[in-house]
């Protein structure tokens, strides 16, 4: 599952959720993360300034970790920009409650 939300940083960022529940071995989780990062890098120039979060919701087959991810990143970014058109340009106000 790929979720996206426009950000005010000006470039795309990636986050991942790959839990032990689906992939118990660290080597398997790391392989999935490497595949996701590489897919993200392949389409980085095409992506709008959004925060992308990839959440693993099913155990992938070996070799099939990133089958449609580049296309999914682009589609999620376009959908996020259409849903929240004003958020990408709006700068983040500093949080004054922490002072």
N, C-alpha and C positions, 0 to 999 in steps of 0.2 A: 504494500500500500504506500503510495506517495502522496503526501500532503504538502501544499505550498501556501505561503502567505506573503504578500509584498512587504519589503523592508525599506527603510530609509537610508541604508548603508550605501546603496548604489551598485552593489554586485551580488551575485547569487552565493548563498551559503548552504552547506549541507549538514544535516544531523541524521543519526541512525539509531534505531532501536532494534537490536538483535539479541533476544533473550536466551538464557540457558534452558528455558522450558522447551524450546523447539530444537535447539542445537546444543547438546550437552558438552560437546568437546570444544575447547577454545580454538583449536586449529580450524574447525568447521566455521565457527563464528567469524574468525579473522579472514577466512577465504571469502565469505559472503561480503564482508566489509570492503575488502580489496576490490572485489568485482563491482560493488556499488560505487566506490570512489572513482574507479576507472571509467565507468559509464557516465558519471557526472562530468568528469574531465573532458570526455569526448564531445559533449554538447554544451560545454560551458559558454562558448561564444554566442550560442543561439538563445540562451536562457535570459529571461528578464530578471531584474533585481528582486529576488524573492528568497525567503528562507524555506528550504525544502527539507522535509523529514520523511525518511524511509523507514517504515515499520514492517518487520517480517511477521506475517500473519500465518504462514504455512511453511512447513519444512520443504526447502527447494531440493530438486533432484540435482545430483552432482553434475556440473557442467551446464546447468540450466539456470544459474543464479541471476544472471543479468540479461535474460533473453530479450525483453522488450523495454528495458529500463530507459535507454536514451529517448525513445519516443514518448514514454510515460512522463519523463521529466519535462519535456517541451509542452506536452498537453496540460500537465498540472500547472505550469507557469502561466500559460495563456488563460486557463480557467481562473486562476487566482487574480490575474490582472483585470479580467473582465468583472469578477465579483467584487473586488475592492479597488476600483480605479484611483481613488484619491489617496490611498495609504502609501503608495510607492513614493510620491513626491513630498508627503508631509514629514517634516523633520520630527524626531522624537524629542519631546520636552523633557528636560532633566527632572528627576524625581526630587522634590524639595522636602519630602517627608522624612528622609533619612538624615537630615542635618539637625 
